[in-house]
Amino acid sequence: MIFRMALALFSLILVVTPSIALEVSKVEINPEILFPGDVADGRLYLTVAKDEEVQSISFIAKGIEITPKMVTEIGKISAGSTYELPFTVKAKEAGIFPIEVKVTTKNDTKKQIFKIIVEKTQPILILKSTKLTLNEVNEIEFSVVSSVGVEKIKIEPLFDSDPALFYFNTLDEADAKFRIYPEEEMELTFKISYYNGRNYHEVVQTIPVDYTPSRGVFVSANFSYSVVSVNDVLTLFVDITNLRNDRIYGISVELFADGVSFSETMKELPLLESKQSVGLNFLLSPEKAGKHTIKIRVEYRDEVDNIYSVSREMELTATDTGVLGISNLDVEKTLTEVKVTGDLSNGGRGDARNVIIVISADNTTRDFFVGELESGDFYTFDFTLPPEVQNGTIEVIWTNEIGKTIETFKDFEVQTKSPVKGAFGERVNLMFYILTGAVVVAIFIIIAWMKARKS
């Protein structure tokens, strides 16, 4: 409708039979459309086809002020020339106002009408979205619309925003966006100032919006195993999901626990986009038996440097069952050596690395580098010691997956079948058998000699 009015803005309505001898050829108004209270600069162009003696030009209007209302003693206008008459218009109220122009010459009077449009509706600011989230950085696009070609537009949000002020030369440029961090529900109020021609205007506009609470950041965690042996290693999985509508920065995940060692106690991420998820893995190992509480704290900041934290707790049970164990241990003594055999098995959840078996007995030491022993795997060892060894110790040295070195010990004794223990007892028995045999042989020789003499 306004478009149609604008088209009719400077249409001139001839109220007498037109004559090409004299006519109002054009009326200019700047600005073309006014607001109540506006002043416009006008210019009327009078064109003649032959010499004319113009006595007066007058304006007749209702609901609008025109200065001057009448101009007299204009005088002679030469043929083919144009007379320009400047005037001013002041709008009082909204509406469409016809203005009659009466041109009086010596021989005739001509009347023409042009219209002035005074617009009631001020420029308004339109938000692309009116759904905001509390305690989050909301980015909102907006535009300024108006049926009037206003200029030098300034938008000032009357609340904390970034940026805090906007300038636009024309309506075509009046599109932008701002960021807001609402901590409580409130309407958004803006001060809009602009120029319409040389007329300054200022208006305050309040826009109601809807708020929803922030969904924040969701943290979930679980163990690869909830029950493990002391010094065994398990994995803690920590998943972080940004449920917010904005990006978060400087994310840190920190672990706390007593009696538990970690591969690392903190991991950091530079940023996490809205609705993005990330998973982090930590290795940990209980150092003593019992229940352990693992505290997880996730800290992050938003785009305006507000800091938040989310905490979770997990419970882990550690048993005093050894991770590496020795089974099928056999100690066998012979005349020349003591042989020690057995199986070293990994009954833990993690892998054992840099495994070394060391056997110490008296002043004798034997060792062997096994290397890595995976979970559920075993290694059969075989060591020989001097025959005089009575007892000894088997030491197993290994490193778990977080780099902690563990040592375990197992003692053994060399068992014998006679009261005289060890290799020395066996040599006594052998000498006894040899002497007994020699005595028996000697007896037989003596008996045979005596029989030979009697015969």
Summary of the structure (lengths in Angstrom):
residues: 455
radius of gyration: 53.2
end to end distance: 167.9
largest distance: 205.1
contacts: 1364
relative contact order: 0.08
helix: 9%
strand: 59%
